[in-house]
Amino acid sequence: MGKDESRWKIIEAAIQLANGMRLDQIGVEALALHGGVSEEEVRQIFPDCRALSLGIFQWAAHNLMAQVEYAALRNKPPLEVLEDVFHSHVVFLVSHAALPPLLLEALAIPGDGAALRQRIAKLLEDYEANLALLLHLALKEATVRPDLDPALAAKLLTYLTQGLALRGIAWGAADVLLQEERKIWQQYLNGIRA
């Protein structure tokens, strides 16, 4: 097994094991056993919780954006693509419920929090630019209100998604989150549609 494959397996193990725990509460032995790698590999690839936190963020960003890009590549009208993107983001959060608390934990690490905040800001900037592009296309097709500001509407959708992520932390119930997601999407759509 290559180093990259081992890295992803360890990260996925950490996310699965973290259910309600902090990273520093998960032992090397548990990561190795759950990830199907050796304890030595865990120590080499992730010498400390900081490195593992950064790895988790990179994994989350990569996998979330891959799902978002997949949704965006379908040959559908812009608002349908936007709905698919929003839904795929929420499903990703539901499927990886430990991620939001882990990322919040990582932001609190002295010194590393600032660097991670910059990476998150860049990810959000790129994410919102993609959403704004879809909304701009919808504006050209006259399927949204003519006075819509695509950049602000993209930010609003991002804020709604972040709010759902925080609700997921508080509720811990995937079915409730998915029900709320549908209602929230419909209200958002009602506000922007022509």
N, C-alpha and C positions, 0 to 999 in steps of 0.2 A: 504494500500500500504506500502511495506517495505521501509526501508531507502535506500537500494541499488537501488531499482526501482525508488524511488524519485530522487536519485542522478543522474541516467542516464537521466531521463526526464528533469531535470533542465539543464544538460549539453547540451542535444539535443536542448532544447529551446534556450539556449545561442548561440549555433552555428547557428541556424536558424535566430535568431534576430540580430546577429552581422553583417549581410550583410553591409559592409562598415562602421561599427561603432566599437569603442573600447568597451571592456567589462565594463569599468567604466561609459559608457554612457547608459548602459542597466539597467533599474531600477528593483528592487526586485519585484515590482508589475507586471511588464511585464513578468519577468521570471516565476512567480507563475501562472499567467493567461495562458501563452503559454505552460507551462509545466504541467498544470493540478494539481498543488500542492498548498499548502498554503504558504503565505508569510513567516510565521514562519518557515516552513520546509526549505525554501530557506536560511533564515538567520542562521538556525542551521547547515545545511549541508555545506554551503559555507559562512562563516562569512565575507569574503572579496574577492576582485578580485584575489588575489594571490592564494587562495584556489581553486577558480573557474578555473583559468588558469591551475593549476596542474591537476585538474579533467578533463579538456578538453584534455590535453596531454594524460592522462591515457586512456581516452575514445578513442581517435584517435589511439593510439598505439594498444589497444586491438582490435578494429574493423578492422584496416588495417591489422594487423597480422592474424586475423581470415580469412579475405578474401584471403590473400596471402597463408596461410596454406591450405585453401580449394582448391585453384588453384593448389597447389603443390601436393595434394593427388590424383589427377586424374591419371589414368593409361595411361600416354602419354609419348612419347619420351621427353628427357630433354629439348631440344630447344623449343618444343611446350609448355611445362610446364612453361619455362622461359618467353615465350611470354604471356601466360595467367597471370602470376604473374605481369609482366610489365603493361599489359592492365588493370588488376584489380586495380593496384595501381593508374593509371591515372583516371580510372572511379571513384574511391574513391575520388580523389582530385576534380574532376569535380562535383561530387554529394555533396561535402562539401566544396564549394569554399571559405567559410569564414575561414576554418581551417588554411591555411598557414599564413594569416595576424595575426590571433589570436596567433599562436605559435610564430611568430616573436615578437609580442607585449609582450608575456610572457617572452621571452628571455631578454627583456630590463628591466624587473623588478629588481631593485637593490637587491642584495643578493640572490633572488630566481633564477635569470638568470643562475648563475653558477651551481646550483643544477639541473636545468632543462637541461642545456647543457650536464651534465654528463649522465642524463637519455636518452637524445637523442643520445648521442655517443654510449651508450650501445645498444639501439634499432638498430641503424645503423650497429653496429658491428654484431649483431645477424642476421639482415636482409642480410647483405653482405655475411655472412658465409653460409646462405641458398642458395643464388644465386651462390656462388662459388662452392658449392656442386653440384648444377645442371650443372654448366659449367664443372666441373671435370668429371661428368658422361657422358656429351656430348663428352668430350675429349677421354674417354675410348671407346666410341662408334664410334670414328673417324668422328663425324659429325661437328666438329669445327677444325680450323687450328691446326696442331700438335705443333706449337710454342706458342699457346695461354697460357697465365698465367691466370688461373681461378680467382684468387683473384683480380688482376688488372681489368679484364673484369667485375667482379662483381661491383667493385668501379665505373667503367665507367658507368655502367647501373644505379647505384644509382645517380651519378651526372646528368645523363640525366633526370632522374625522378625529381630531385630537380630543374633542369632548367625549366622543364615543369611546375612545381608548381609555380615558380616565374613568368613565362610567364602568367600563369593563373591569378595571382594577377594583372599583368599589363594589360592584355587584357580583362579579365572578360567575355570572350566568350567561353562557353563550347564546342560549335561545332568546333570552330577553334582549340582548344586544342586537341580534339579527332582526327581531321584531321592531325595535326602535329604529334601526337603520333604515328600514323600508319607509316608516312614517316620516323620518327626517328627510329622506331623499324626496319624498312626495311634496313636502312643504317647501323645500329648496327649489324644486322644479316649478311649483306654483308661483314662487316669487320671481323667477327669471324668465319664464316662458312668455312668448308673445301672445 
